[in-house]
Amino acid sequence: MLAPARCVPAPARRALDTFVRGERARYAAAITRARAFLDGLEVDPVKLRARGLKGKKKLVEALDAYHRLYQIASPEDRPALLARVEELARPTIEDRYHDMLTVDDREFHEDATSYLRAAVLLDGFGLDISRYRAGIAAAKGRLDAHLRERGPHQRRAFHGYYQHFGLAEPFTLEGALEQGLIARKAPPDELARADVYALTHEVYAAYDFGDRQDEEPFADPERLYLRGALPRLAATWRDRHDPDLVAELVACLRYLRFTGDPEYPGALRYLLDAQNADGSWGDYQAARARLGDLVKQGFYLHTTMVAIEALSLGFAEVFRRGEGPQCP
């Protein structure tokens, strides 16, 4: 069987272009509402951890969302977005945030990936992360030691972070995905919800979370597997009304330039339809009894972040230019 083409068939490209033009106004309105939701959230990682949430992870989710919003924003809108990022980053200049040598093993394991990713994102915004770099240097020994306990996609993510900061790897991390679900061609219908997340994060890590979409990290056998698995999984979780997983799967389809699949525009339309009135995505009211209004940071924030990612990749011209060539 031939490997999937690295181009979009002409009929599919025309259909997708028509879809994007027809839904662009709804997309723009959805992004405006999503930004309003995000702007109204307090995301202090220290305070959130004190309330039992993974504070550093929540900070990363907010920064990732603003990272995409900044990329698609007009020059006039960017100063306000940067000011918001600077506000979110304020706790990271305080010593109490850099606690990676004093927290217990459970909290360290929960925070390690987010601790480095937040630094990468803030560095990308051009902020001064000298205090952060010192914290990473101090924690490197503990970061190195815990890597043998991490799964394939987490090790591959750390490879990118270690490269970013010029850190020596304790052992080779680049090939970590060779032990993952994609390399094993795990049958899509046998994947539990947590496994689907692991699969999407293998794709995320391979593309450095969307920052290297011009690269080809997967060989033909893996691309062929993903060409069948990703649309199938997106349809499954769309039918189960799970915008969080659908958004991650849609982003993966875009990274791999499988936008010619009929499931791609269908899933984008589903995300537009699934947005809540307050600009968020998801239905987590069952958790409100436990978390109160912190359910926004605890659950809605992540789903909103991945929905922004999927929709911006699908509609924003800055990303559509990189969808890949049209097949002759």
Residue pairs with C-beta under 8 A, 6 or more apart in sequence:
1 224
3 220
3 221
3 223
3 224
4 223
4 224
4 227
4 258
5 327
6 216
6 257
6 324
6 325
7 257
7 324
7 325
7 326
7 327
7 328
8 16
8 257
8 259
8 260
8 323
8 324
8 325
8 326
8 327
9 260
9 326
9 327
10 326
10 327
12 259
12 260
12 261
12 262
13 260
13 326
15 265
16 259
16 260
16 264
16 265
19 265
19 268
19 269
20 314
20 315
20 320
23 268
23 269
23 272
23 315
24 315
26 272
27 272
27 311
27 314
27 315
30 272
30 275
30 279
30 311
31 69
31 72
31 308
31 311
31 312
32 279
33 275
33 278
33 279
34 65
34 275
34 279
34 280
34 281
34 304
34 307
34 308
35 69
35 279
36 279
37 278
37 279
37 280
37 296
37 300
37 304
38 62
38 65
38 66
38 69
38 279
38 301
38 304
39 84
41 62
41 296
41 297
41 301
42 297
43 58
43 59
43 61
43 62
43 88
43 297
43 301
44 55
44 91
45 55
45 56
45 58
45 59
45 91
45 92
45 97
46 55
46 91
46 94
46 96
46 97
47 55
48 54
48 55
48 58
48 294
48 297
49 55
49 56
49 107
51 294
53 291
53 294
53 297
53 298
54 110
54 111
54 114
55 111
56 111
56 114
56 115
56 118
57 110
57 111
57 114
58 297
58 298
58 301
59 88
59 91
59 92
59 114
59 118
60 114
60 117
60 118
60 121
61 301
61 302
61 305
62 88
62 301
62 305
63 85
63 88
63 89
63 118
63 121
63 122
64 117
64 121
64 209
64 305
64 309
65 301
65 304
65 305
65 308
65 309
66 81
66 84
66 85
66 88
67 121
67 124
67 125
68 308
68 309
68 312
69 81
69 308
69 312
70 78
70 81
70 82
70 85
70 125
71 312
71 316
71 318
71 319
72 312
72 316
72 318
72 319
73 81
82 125
85 122
85 125
85 127
86 127
89 122
89 125
89 127
91 97
92 98
92 118
92 119
92 122
92 129
92 131
92 132
93 131
97 135
98 131
98 132
98 134
98 135
98 138
98 139
100 108
100 111
100 112
100 115
100 135
100 138
100 139
100 142
100 143
101 138
101 139
101 142
103 111
105 146
108 142
108 146
109 146
109 149
112 143
112 146
113 154
113 157
113 158
115 135
115 136
115 139
116 136
116 143
116 158
116 161
116 165
117 157
117 161
117 209
118 132
119 129
119 132
119 133
119 136
119 161
119 165
120 160
120 161
120 164
122 129
122 132
123 129
123 164
133 165
136 143
136 165
136 167
140 167
143 158
144 170
145 170
147 155
147 158
147 170
147 171
147 173
148 171
150 158
151 180
151 198
152 176
152 177
152 178
152 179
152 180
152 181
152 202
153 176
153 177
153 180
153 198
153 201
153 202
153 204
153 205
154 176
154 201
154 205
155 173
155 176
156 173
156 174
156 176
156 177
156 202
156 205
156 206
157 201
157 204
157 205
157 209
158 169
158 173
159 169
159 173
159 174
159 176
160 205
160 208
161 167
162 168
162 169
162 173
177 183
177 202
177 205
177 206
180 198
180 199
180 202
181 191
181 195
181 198
181 199
181 202
182 199
182 202
182 203
182 218
182 222
182 225
182 226
183 222
185 221
185 225
186 195
186 199
188 228
188 229
188 232
188 233
188 236
189 232
191 199
191 233
193 242
193 245
196 233
196 237
196 245
196 249
197 245
197 248
199 229
199 233
200 245
200 248
200 249
200 251
200 252
201 248
203 226
203 252
203 255
203 256
204 210
204 248
204 251
204 252
204 255
206 217
206 218
207 213
207 215
207 217
207 255
210 251
210 255
210 309
210 313
213 254
213 255
213 319
213 322
214 322
218 226
218 256
223 256
226 252
226 256
226 258
227 256
227 258
227 261
230 249
230 252
230 253
230 256
230 258
230 261
231 253
231 258
231 261
231 262
231 263
231 264
233 245
233 249
234 246
234 249
234 250
234 253
234 263
234 264
234 267
235 263
235 266
235 267
237 245
237 246
237 249
238 246
238 266
238 267
238 270
241 274
241 283
243 270
243 271
243 274
243 281
243 282
243 303
243 307
244 281
244 282
244 302
244 303
244 306
246 267
246 270
246 271
246 310
247 271
247 281
247 303
247 306
247 307
247 309
247 310
247 311
248 306
248 310
249 267
250 264
250 267
250 268
250 271
250 310
250 313
250 314
251 306
251 309
251 310
251 313
253 259
253 261
253 263
253 264
253 267
254 264
254 310
254 313
254 314
254 319
254 323
257 323
257 324
258 264
259 314
259 323
259 324
264 314
265 314
267 310
268 310
268 311
268 314
268 315
271 281
271 307
271 310
271 311
272 311
274 281
274 307
275 281
275 307
276 282
276 300
279 304
280 296
280 300
280 301
280 303
280 304
281 300
281 303
281 304
281 307
282 299
282 300
282 303
282 304
284 295
284 298
284 299
284 300
285 295
287 295
287 298
287 299
288 295
291 298
291 299
312 319
313 319
314 320
